[in-house]
Amino acid sequence: MRNRTLADLDRVVALGGGHGLGRVMSSLYSLGSRLTGIVTTTDNGGSTGRIRRSEGGIAWGDMRNCLNQLIAEPSIAAAMFEYRFSGNGELAGHNLGNLMLKALDHLSVRPLDAINLIRNLLKVDAFLIPMSEQPVDLVACDEDGQLIYGETEIDQMTRPPRELMLSPAASATREAIDAIGQADLILVGPGSFYTSLMPVLLLPEIAQALRRTPAKMVFIGNLGKELSPAAAGLTTADKLEMMEKVIGKQVIDTLVLGPCTDHARLEQRLVIQQPLEAGDVPYRHDRQLLRLALERAIQTLD
């Protein structure tokens, strides 16, 4: 891959959820349909959690967040998709984008069909694929052997879980497996480690696809301290160790980190450290700086 640029790549796949994945994909927006995001679907908080509790189905919040960040053209459809209800009524706090996705899910054969309808409506070229089309929750086993159900509860854990799992067992979306198999480059992160990055990897077919892929893999580290007390104490090396234990193989070739991020115990990896912070929100990645760092990462990969 040496001397190649992002523009030379045929397929770039990014894994994760929420703001982090949306930020990565929006920084690579110019790749258009050569860019695919595989999105975590285990969220159980906020508007998404309320919809899941009343209507069932997969979590739409992270998917909506990614779509929001990929909207390039202002339109009535985009304004509707981003609208959040205020006040004190039953709709208060609900995001209209979540409700639109849920409604289209009811009208579609598959959740992926609903996503593609919204992508077309919002003129988003990049592909977005839910990690699974089956309703699934994240479950943690704490050091006392107690089971903690749901992302919101897991984010409040003060100590790292002994184990993370998905409940019930679910299948990965077949298009996600195909995308990983066809990728030239795979990006993991940034995002909440336990609740945005790990759920995707916990699907056995995704782990197997990542073990088998010849694509180069880049881990993008967070810039700010995680809000989850358990995750906040993890080093970058800790995170790689946990991810690769689940995957079953050392797969991360390069890391893109902020200048202040601890990179101890990463001597065998290529580490790129440079300023990445956005001017408005310091813990968010600046899209242009992130793209430049990824270009640099590609240049250093054989």
Summary of the structure (lengths in Angstrom):
residues: 302
radius of gyration: 18.3
end to end distance: 5.0
largest distance: 56.6
contacts: 1040
relative contact order: 0.15
helix: 43%
strand: 16%
